[in-house]
Amino acid sequence: MGLFSPKATKGSFVLRDIIYQITGTSLHASYQNLGLVLFPALEAKADREKVEYEMRHIHLYHNNGFQTHAPSFEALKGQQFIWTSEYNDQNEEAGTLCVQEHECVRKGTIEILDVENNELTIKWSGLADVGWSRKYGENVPFETIFSVKIPQRIPYTLDAIQSTKTQLDEHTLLEILNLPEFNQEVSRVSESCQWEDFNTILKFRVTRNGTDYLGEVCFKNGKNNFELHMDEKCPIKLSFRYVDFNLKARYEQFSFEILS
């Protein structure tokens, strides 16, 4: 923050010298290889009598998430995640701030101040572009402190660009078995843009305590129309949530949820 910038108190957002009150917060999270990936977001507004209309509303968010390597929310307390540039060593973005347009956070620190009563208290500070004036142009300092509810159900995400395997817990491994064949259909539909013509089968294996259990996700007439079939002997019950992909951008993720 700048030398003369006011500090944020809980429930407020400070953009250089403009103080906003937070109007909403959200947190999406998933597990990737036993580590929590967080997607925090907030919205805030300023007093309309003190701030011109175009600068009254802000939206700060983390679009693609960042890996904490924490096995639980309780383990996050006191941790700091620091970006010295727009992306860190894992190519994770520092975040996005929207005032005029959606602009990059150039530098940032996300600190988990507390974990209590099913909530995270987060301090997020840094520098971001606004593009409004010389004073609110590039590398504008911001700081905010807010609480956000912890999601009740946390899915498990497999990043297929990085690996076809992901740990569900210390005893359980999930592995995609036919990714090249699956991606042939992804490529075909992506090139034709006939999204309702997506018809294929995703084959996977769950290995728990050394025993393998096979499963399939059958897609019919679109990636959002599917049925999961799982070996009835599998000791855990899985739900398939979605697949999202853009192979040209090297993005492909499968999301599962453990029901029991």
Secondary structure, DSSP 8 states (H G I E B T S, - for coil): --TT-----BTEEEETTEEEEEEEEEEEEEEETTEEEEEEEEEEEE-TTTS-GGGSEEEEE-SS-EE---SSSGGGTT-EEEESSSB-TT--B--EEESSSEEEEEEEEEEEEEEETTEEEEEEEEEE---SSSTTSSSEEEEEEEEEE--SS--EEEETTT-SEEEEETTEEEEES-HHHHHHHHHHHHHHT-GGG--EEEEEEEEETTEEEEEEEEE-SSTT-EEEEE-TT-SS-EEEEEEEEEGGGTEEEEEEEE--
